[in-house]
Amino acid sequence: MSGRTVERVLSALEAIDAVHRPEIWIHLRGREELLAEAARIDAAAAAGEDLPLAGLLLAVKNNVDVAGVITTAACPGFGEAPARDAVPVARLRAAGALVLGATNLDQFATGLVGTRSPYGIVRDSRRPDRISGGSSSGSAVAVALGLVDLAIGTDTAGSGRIPAALQGIVGIKPTLGVVSTDGVVPACRSWDTATIFARDLATAELAMGIMAGECRSWPADVKLAAPATPRVAYPATLPALPDAWALEFEAQIERLRSTGVVAEAIELDVFLEAARLLYDGGLVAERYAAVGNFVDTVQAGGVSATLDPTVAGIITAAGKVPAHQYVADSAALERLRAEAMRRLAGFDALIVPTAPFHPTLAEVAADPVGVNSRMGTYTNFCNLFDLSAVAVPAGTVRDTDGISQFGLTVVGRTFQDGVAADIARRIELTPEHPELFAAGAAGARTAAPMVPWPVAAGAGVVPLVVVGAHRKGQPLAAELERRGAFWDGQVVTASRYRMVALETMPPKPGVVRSEQGTGLVAERWLLSESALGSFLADLPEPMLLGSITLDDGSTAVGFACDAVAAASARDISEYGDWIKYLEESTAGPGNQPLWREAGRALLTGLSRGQR
């Protein structure tokens, strides 16, 4: 028996024995069962089935259904073994992921600490005297220790982000509703979502693109990426952070600025006021609506189950919230969201510290409610405002007695998951590869970009092929970037086109179909249908948009120009590449290529109000 998945299972089982962290798991599947399924996956992959996750192991938080495994939500006696997987699990398994087991959590997903479970306290992966973060505690630690490659969590108030930060891994919390919650035990039904953990952003995005889709529809004007020079907001003050953590956050903001990001401080008061509504106001009633009847029955002696006392207290108290308070706080939440969105106007995202500190187990035991509340300072508001978020590791910070993982969260608007991930990629790569993100750099983001996960999850996009002034780093690329277009790399057209140099400002090439054509170097952008429509509406003469064929036989929308303009322009097809033509053209004043002088003239004209 051999194969990539089989080998991965064997190494994982060996690692599980070596680390001896039984508190991670509520149910770990048997060796023979795992190896048999691994062999089936390897055989299917070898036969040519499309299994992008083949060879990857998956852990599933035990408030998410896995067929045949009791869904306890960390409460013995609560659940039963479902007949089918929850939708997120089913979609990942269909792509080749193998479920290793079901992981521990704060009971009923009520907590951000990872200590509220009768199955044991899930300890930090590096310092066992520290908390793991919760409620998706077991899932995050399983990824951090390398026992699995992916893990499903859930997030209502930060459960898919806090443990990611403390464990030094990536956590993607999508826009509400784009991942199905069918088969997920609710915590607060209005604000629950499934999340994904991985050790790097690329793997997390791959999985999220598969896990999401066929649920809440993406809008026609969805943005897929941030501009080359994003503008981000960050908190003007940093409540709940110790001095060392605040200094590290400020250093991270400066590091982002060094990559060309424009960062400006805003007041976060309305965000924090909304966050308090989740537990200190009427909105907590949703927790009672989820599992309150079960908790009441247990406490009345009608069911044998082990309740965590802190969780039981929160849920019982939630059942005493009057209906008028829930309605009033829901209205207050709408008002606060409107003001928060006004504060974010003009920004591409909000950057916040994910976790404000890393408490010890003893600190949580001494003040379980207070510490938990502090942990959610920068996460609680996110789902209440229906925002997207990506938590990424951003180095370390020295505590009084050791070194903690430090994480940042990129918070995006509703459905701007691709924008948040794009900016998060800068944070993930900046320390090692700052050159990848120089403002306006032709190779910005990555040399081989991955399609944004919302595209894989069903967001409608159109590929646009450009050959000249709209290529990355060229004068008109910003027209696409401000519409949220994603740069999808370099392509080459089929050998049926010719290129001319048009006398426009800035200089642009025109493309015409010809029987004596050649392949032209081009670039492909992905943008929404709405963005393409607005782009077309602004297109000046003599430019046209139409279908263009690439050298691989695929087609896309591309630029052309009208025949009259082409007939009077210089044919430059021999260069095969607009950038090459510009570089080899006669230099202008100061020994600079003419296109740079033209671009400078364009910017001067725009500053004077010209178009």
TIVEX-514962 format. One record per residue (C-alpha): residue in three letters; x, y, z. Coordinates in steps of 0.1 Angstrom, whole numbers, padded with zeros to 4 digits, always signed. Layout:
ALAXYZ/...
# end
This chain:
MET+0000+0000+0000/SER+0016+0033-0011/GLY+0006+0067-0025/ARG+0007+0103-0014/THR-0024+0101+0008/VAL-0014+0068+0024/GLU+0021+0082+0032/ARG+0005+0113+0046/VAL-0018+0093+0069/LEU+0011+0072+0082/SER+0032+0103+0090/ALA+0003+0120+0107/LEU-0005+0090+0129/GLU+0032+0088+0139/ALA+0032+0125+0147/ILE+0000+0122+0168/ASP+0017+0095+0189/ALA+0048+0117+0192/VAL+0032+0149+0203/HIS+0008+0132+0227/ARG-0020+0158+0227/PRO-0051+0138+0232/GLU-0071+0169+0242/ILE-0070+0180+0205/TRP-0094+0153+0195/ILE-0129+0143+0204/HIS-0129+0115+0178/LEU-0099+0102+0159/ARG-0106+0077+0131/GLY-0091+0043+0132/ARG-0058+0034+0114/GLU-0073+0008+0091/GLU-0103+0029+0082/LEU-0080+0059+0074/LEU-0056+0038+0053/ALA-0084+0022+0033/GLU-0099+0056+0024/ALA-0064+0070+0016/ALA-0058+0041-0008/ARG-0091+0048-0026/ILE-0081+0085-0029/ASP-0047+0077-0043/ALA-0062+0052-0068/ALA-0088+0078-0079/ALA-0061+0105-0084/ALA-0039+0080-0103/ALA-0069+0073-0126/GLY-0071+0110-0135/GLU-0099+0122-0113/ASP-0098+0159-0105/LEU-0089+0159-0068/PRO-0071+0192-0060/LEU-0069+0183-0023/ALA-0057+0147-0027/GLY-0029+0140-0002/LEU-0041+0166+0023/LEU-0055+0157+0057/LEU-0085+0175+0072/ALA-0096+0180+0108/VAL-0132+0190+0115/LYS-0144+0210+0145/ASN-0169+0187+0163/ASN-0198+0211+0159/VAL-0197+0203+0122/ASP-0212+0171+0110/VAL-0189+0142+0097/ALA-0209+0112+0086/GLY-0208+0085+0112/VAL-0191+0106+0139/ILE-0211+0119+0168/THR-0215+0157+0167/THR-0210+0166+0204/ALA-0202+0203+0201/ALA-0180+0194+0231/CYS-0210+0183+0252/PRO-0212+0145+0259/GLY-0248+0134+0254/PHE-0258+0163+0231/GLY-0255+0150+0196/GLU-0257+0118+0175/ALA-0239+0104+0145/PRO-0252+0121+0114/ALA-0259+0101+0082/ARG-0241+0126+0060/ASP-0214+0152+0061/ALA-0221+0189+0066/VAL-0219+0207+0033/PRO-0184+0222+0039/VAL-0170+0188+0048/ALA-0187+0171+0019/ARG-0172+0197-0006/LEU-0137+0193+0007/ARG-0139+0155+0008/ALA-0152+0155-0028/ALA-0120+0174-0037/GLY-0098+0146-0022/ALA-0093+0158+0014/LEU-0093+0130+0040/VAL-0109+0136+0073/LEU-0085+0125+0101/GLY-0108+0132+0130/ALA-0132+0155+0149/THR-0116+0182+0171/ASN-0122+0196+0205/LEU-0137+0231+0210/ASP-0151+0255+0236/GLN-0185+0239+0244/PHE-0212+0249+0219/ALA-0186+0272+0203/THR-0191+0296+0232/GLY-0157+0310+0241/LEU-0124+0323+0226/VAL-0100+0305+0250/GLY-0101+0268+0243/THR-0105+0258+0279/ARG-0143+0253+0281/SER-0146+0216+0273/PRO-0151+0184+0293/TYR-0129+0167+0268/GLY-0099+0186+0282/ILE-0082+0220+0279/VAL-0066+0224+0245/ARG-0031+0239+0252/ASP-0010+0261+0230/SER+0010+0242+0204/ARG+0043+0258+0216/ARG+0038+0267+0253/PRO+0016+0243+0271/ASP+0010+0267+0300/ARG-0009+0290+0275/ILE-0043+0288+0260/SER-0048+0277+0224/GLY-0075+0302+0216/GLY-0110+0291+0208/SER-0136+0281+0202/SER-0119+0263+0173/SER-0091+0252+0195/GLY-0084+0216+0185/SER-0086+0225+0148/ALA-0061+0253+0150/VAL-0036+0233+0171/ALA-0039+0202+0149/VAL-0028+0225+0119/ALA-0001+0243+0139/LEU+0015+0209+0150/GLY+0014+0196+0114/LEU-0010+0168+0122/VAL-0033+0179+0094/ASP-0029+0203+0065/LEU-0064+0218+0068/ALA-0090+0222+0095/ILE-0126+0234+0095/GLY-0135+0258+0123/THR-0165+0280+0129/ASP-0166+0317+0137/THR-0193+0339+0154/ALA-0172+0363+0174/GLY-0136+0353+0164/SER-0134+0316+0169/GLY-0118+0311+0134/ARG-0094+0340+0139/ILE-0082+0341+0176/PRO-0068+0305+0176/ALA-0052+0312+0142/ALA-0033+0342+0156/LEU-0022+0324+0188/GLN-0010+0294+0169/GLY+0008+0313+0141/ILE-0014+0300+0112/VAL-0038+0314+0087/GLY-0076+0316+0093/ILE-0101+0327+0066/LYS-0135+0339+0078/PRO-0156+0345+0048/THR-0185+0368+0042/LEU-0215+0354+0060/GLY-0235+0329+0039/VAL-0210+0322+0012/VAL-0202+0289+0029/SER-0232+0268+0038/THR-0239+0261+0075/ASP-0261+0231+0067/GLY-0248+0205+0092/VAL-0233+0230+0116/VAL-0246+0233+0151/PRO-0256+0269+0155/ALA-0241+0292+0181/CYS-0257+0325+0170/ARG-0275+0316+0138/SER-0275+0351+0123/TRP-0237+0355+0126/ASP-0223+0320+0123/THR-0199+0309+0095/ALA-0176+0280+0088/THR-0139+0289+0085/ILE-0107+0273+0073/PHE-0073+0270+0089/ALA-0040+0262+0071/ARG-0003+0269+0076/ASP-0002+0292+0046/LEU-0026+0315+0028/ALA-0024+0297-0006/THR-0035+0264+0009/ALA-0063+0281+0029/GLU-0075+0300-0002/LEU-0075+0268-0023/ALA-0097+0250+0003/MET-0120+0280+0009/GLY-0127+0282-0029/ILE-0138+0246-0028/MET-0157+0248+0005/ALA-0177+0279-0005/GLY-0202+0284-0032/GLU-0238+0275-0042/CYS-0251+0294-0013/ARG-0253+0332-0008/SER-0249+0347-0043/TRP-0220+0370-0051/PRO-0229+0405-0064/ALA-0223+0414-0100/ASP-0198+0441-0090/VAL-0176+0419-0068/LYS-0141+0431-0063/LEU-0114+0405-0065/ALA-0082+0423-0055/ALA-0068+0455-0040/PRO-0051+0482-0060/ALA-0013+0483-0064/THR-0013+0509-0037/PRO-0040+0499-0013/ARG-0054+0524+0013/VAL-0060+0507+0047/ALA-0073+0520+0080/TYR-0060+0509+0114/PRO-0070+0517+0150/ALA-0059+0551+0163/THR-0058+0537+0198/LEU-0052+0501+0209/PRO-0073+0491+0239/ALA-0065+0458+0256/LEU-0030+0455+0241/PRO+0001+0454+0264/ASP+0028+0479+0255/ALA+0050+0453+0237/TRP+0020+0441+0216/ALA+0011+0477+0207/LEU+0047+0484+0196/GLU+0047+0453+0174/PHE+0014+0464+0158/GLU+0028+0498+0150/ALA+0059+0481+0136/GLN+0037+0460+0114/ILE+0019+0490+0101/GLU+0052+0506+0092/ARG+0063+0474+0074/LEU+0031+0476+0053/ARG+0039+0512+0045/SER+0073+0501+0032/THR+0055+0480+0006/GLY+0036+0509-0008/VAL+0004+0506+0013/VAL-0011+0538+0024/ALA-0022+0534+0061/GLU-0042+0559+0081/ALA-0056+0558+0116/ILE-0093+0559+0124/GLU-0112+0558+0156/LEU-0126+0523+0163/ASP-0151+0533+0190/VAL-0182+0524+0170/PHE-0167+0490+0161/LEU-0160+0483+0198/GLU-0194+0495+0209/ALA-0210+0470+0185/ALA-0187+0442+0197/ARG-0201+0446+0232/LEU-0237+0440+0220/LEU-0229+0404+0213/TYR-0225+0394+0250/ASP-0234+0425+0271/GLY-0266+0432+0252/GLY-0297+0416+0238/LEU-0280+0399+0209/VAL-0268+0371+0232/ALA-0303+0358+0231/GLU-0293+0340+0199/ARG-0271+0316+0219/TYR-0302+0305+0240/ALA-0322+0301+0208/ALA-0295+0277+0195/VAL-0291+0253+0224/GLY-0310+0268+0254/ASN-0337+0241+0256/PHE-0311+0214+0257/VAL-0292+0232+0285/ASP-0324+0237+0305/THR-0333+0201+0302/VAL-0298+0190+0314/GLN-0299+0213+0343/ALA-0334+0201+0352/GLY-0320+0165+0353/GLY-0337+0153+0322/VAL-0306+0144+0303/SER-0272+0131+0313/ALA-0246+0154+0299/THR-0216+0173+0311/LEU-0220+0211+0309/ASP-0192+0235+0312/PRO-0203+0258+0340/THR-0192+0291+0323/VAL-0209+0281+0291/ALA-0240+0270+0309/GLY-0242+0303+0327/ILE-0239+0323+0295/ILE-0266+0304+0277/THR-0290+0303+0307/ALA-0286+0341+0312/ALA-0293+0346+0275/GLY-0326+0330+0279/LYS-0337+0358+0302/VAL-0332+0385+0276/PRO-0365+0403+0269/ALA-0376+0404+0233/HIS-0377+0442+0233/GLN-0340+0444+0242/TYR-0331+0421+0213/VAL-0351+0444+0189/ALA-0336+0476+0204/ASP-0300+0462+0202/SER-0306+0450+0166/ALA-0316+0486+0157/ALA-0286+0499+0175/LEU-0264+0475+0155/GLU-0278+0488+0122/ARG-0269+0524+0133/LEU-0234+0514+0144/ARG-0228+0495+0112/ALA-0238+0525+0091/GLU-0214+0547+0110/ALA-0186+0521+0108/MET-0190+0519+0071/ARG-0188+0557+0069/ARG-0155+0556+0088/LEU-0142+0530+0063/ALA-0152+0550+0032/GLY-0123+0553+0008/PHE-0103+0525+0024/ASP-0097+0491+0009/ALA-0096+0473+0042/LEU-0092+0476+0080/ILE-0061+0462+0097/VAL-0064+0452+0133/PRO-0044+0430+0157/THR-0061+0396+0158/ALA-0056+0387+0195/PRO-0047+0414+0220/PHE-0025+0391+0242/HIS-0018+0355+0250/PRO-0030+0346+0284/THR-0019+0317+0305/LEU-0043+0289+0316/ALA-0040+0302+0351/GLU-0052+0337+0341/VAL-0082+0322+0323/ALA-0091+0300+0353/ALA-0089+0330+0376/ASP-0112+0352+0354/PRO-0128+0331+0327/VAL-0154+0357+0316/GLY-0131+0387+0318/VAL-0102+0372+0299/ASN-0125+0358+0272/SER-0142+0392+0267/ARG-0108+0409+0263/MET-0098+0383+0237/GLY-0126+0394+0214/THR-0118+0431+0214/TYR-0108+0431+0177/THR-0130+0402+0165/ASN-0165+0405+0180/PHE-0177+0432+0156/CYS-0168+0415+0124/ASN-0197+0391+0119/LEU-0222+0416+0134/PHE-0213+0440+0106/ASP-0212+0411+0080/LEU-0176+0417+0071/SER-0150+0393+0056/ALA-0116+0387+0073/VAL-0083+0370+0069/ALA-0061+0363+0099/VAL-0024+0359+0091/PRO+0007+0354+0112/ALA+0029+0385+0114/GLY+0059+0375+0134/THR+0063+0373+0172/VAL+0062+0395+0202/ARG+0081+0390+0235/ASP+0060+0387+0266/THR+0073+0391+0301/ASP+0081+0354+0302/GLY+0085+0343+0266/ILE+0077+0348+0230/SER+0041+0348+0216/GLN+0029+0345+0181/PHE+0016+0378+0167/GLY-0011+0380+0142/LEU-0029+0406+0121/THR-0064+0405+0106/VAL-0073+0421+0073/VAL-0110+0430+0075/GLY-0128+0436+0042/ARG-0163+0447+0033/THR-0191+0423+0026/PHE-0182+0402-0004/GLN-0147+0418-0006/ASP-0131+0386+0005/GLY-0107+0387-0025/VAL-0095+0422-0015/ALA-0088+0411+0021/ALA-0069+0381+0009/ASP-0049+0402-0015/ILE-0038+0425+0012/ALA-0032+0396+0036/ARG-0008+0382+0011/ARG+0014+0413+0015/ILE+0016+0407+0052/GLU+0024+0370+0047/LEU+0053+0377+0022/THR+0066+0411+0032/PRO+0093+0401+0057/GLU+0110+0377+0032/HIS+0101+0393-0001/PRO+0094+0430+0001/GLU+0104+0435-0035/LEU+0073+0416-0046/PHE+0051+0445-0034/ALA+0068+0477-0045/ALA+0041+0501-0055/GLY+0034+0498-0092/ALA+0059+0470-0097/ALA+0053+0449-0128/GLY+0056+0417-0109/ALA+0035+0428-0079/ARG+0017+0402-0058/THR+0033+0370-0071/ALA+0051+0358-0101/ALA+0025+0331-0106/PRO-0008+0344-0092/MET-0034+0321-0079/VAL-0070+0328-0089/PRO-0088+0345-0060/TRP-0109+0320-0040/PRO-0142+0338-0046/VAL-0138+0330-0083/ALA-0135+0293-0075/ALA-0165+0297-0053/GLY-0187+0310-0080/ALA-0182+0348-0082/GLY-0189+0358-0118/VAL-0159+0372-0136/VAL-0148+0380-0171/PRO-0112+0376-0183/LEU-0098+0408-0200/VAL-0066+0406-0221/VAL-0046+0438-0225/VAL-0015+0444-0245/GLY-0004+0479-0237/ALA-0012+0508-0214/HIS-0034+0487-0191/ARG-0006+0462-0183/LYS+0006+0461-0147/GLY+0028+0490-0139/GLN+0017+0509-0170/PRO-0001+0543-0170/LEU-0037+0530-0172/ALA-0035+0499-0150/ALA-0052+0519-0123/GLU-0084+0520-0143/LEU-0087+0482-0138/GLU-0073+0482-0102/ARG-0099+0506-0089/ARG-0126+0484-0102/GLY-0112+0455-0082/ALA-0097+0436-0111/PHE-0072+0408-0104/TRP-0040+0405-0124/ASP-0039+0370-0137/GLY-0004+0370-0152/GLN+0011+0371-0187/VAL-0004+0354-0217/VAL+0003+0353-0255/THR-0023+0358-0282/ALA-0028+0334-0311/SER-0007+0342-0343/ARG-0035+0361-0360/TYR-0030+0397-0348/ARG-0009+0427-0357/MET+0000+0456-0334/VAL+0003+0493-0343/ALA+0014+0523-0322/LEU-0014+0548-0319/GLU-0008+0585-0315/THR-0027+0588-0282/MET-0019+0602-0248/PRO-0006+0581-0231/PRO+0007+0560-0260/LYS-0013+0529-0266/PRO-0010+0500-0291/GLY-0039+0491-0314/VAL-0045+0454-0322/VAL-0061+0443-0355/ARG-0068+0408-0369/SER-0046+0398-0398/GLU-0039+0367-0419/GLN-0002+0377-0416/GLY-0004+0381-0379/THR+0019+0371-0350/GLY+0016+0362-0314/LEU+0016+0392-0291/VAL+0027+0393-0255/ALA-0002+0403-0233/GLU-0016+0402-0197/ARG-0049+0389-0184/TRP-0070+0405-0157/LEU-0101+0391-0141/LEU-0129+0415-0133/SER-0166+0414-0126/GLU-0192+0418-0153/SER-0203+0451-0138/ALA-0167+0464-0137/LEU-0162+0454-0174/GLY-0194+0473-0183/SER-0183+0505-0166/PHE-0148+0501-0182/LEU-0163+0497-0216/ALA-0185+0528-0211/ASP-0154+0549-0204/LEU-0134+0535-0233/PRO-0122+0564-0256/GLU-0119+0562-0294/PRO-0103+0546-0313/MET-0102+0517-0288/LEU-0127+0488-0291/LEU-0134+0457-0270/GLY-0140+0423-0287/SER-0132+0386-0285/ILE-0095+0377-0287/THR-0080+0342-0291/LEU-0049+0331-0271/ASP-0022+0307-0282/ASP-0038+0279-0261/GLY-0070+0282-0280/SER-0090+0299-0252/THR-0108+0332-0258/ALA-0112+0363-0237/VAL-0124+0399-0241/GLY-0096+0420-0255/PHE-0086+0453-0270/ALA-0088+0462-0307/CYS-0089+0495-0325/ASP-0109+0508-0355/ALA-0096+0502-0390/VAL-0092+0539-0398/ALA-0069+0545-0368/ALA-0049+0514-0375/ALA-0044+0523-0412/SER-0026+0555-0403/ALA-0005+0542-0374/ARG+0029+0526-0374/ASP+0030+0488-0375/ILE+0051+0475-0347/SER+0042+0438-0349/GLU+0079+0429-0352/TYR+0084+0437-0315/GLY+0056+0413-0305/ASP+0055+0431-0271/TRP+0044+0466-0263/ILE+0068+0469-0234/LYS+0097+0458-0256/TYR+0087+0484-0282/LEU+0087+0511-0255/GLU+0120+0501-0241/GLU+0137+0501-0275/SER+0120+0533-0288/THR+0141+0564-0292/ALA+0148+0581-0258/GLY+0134+0615-0250/PRO+0148+0643-0229/GLY+0171+0632-0201/ASN+0177+0599-0219/GLN+0143+0585-0207/PRO+0121+0564-0230/LEU+0094+0584-0247/TRP+0066+0565-0230/ARG+0079+0577-0196/GLU+0077+0613-0208/ALA+0042+0607-0221/GLY+0031+0592-0189/ARG+0045+0622-0170/ALA+0026+0645-0193/LEU-0006+0625-0187/LEU-0003+0628-0149/THR+0004+0665-0152/GLY-0028+0669-0173/LEU-0049+0649-0149/SER-0036+0671-0120/ARG-0050+0701-0139/GLY-0084+0685-0142/GLN-0080+0671-0177/ARG-0093+0637-0188/
# end
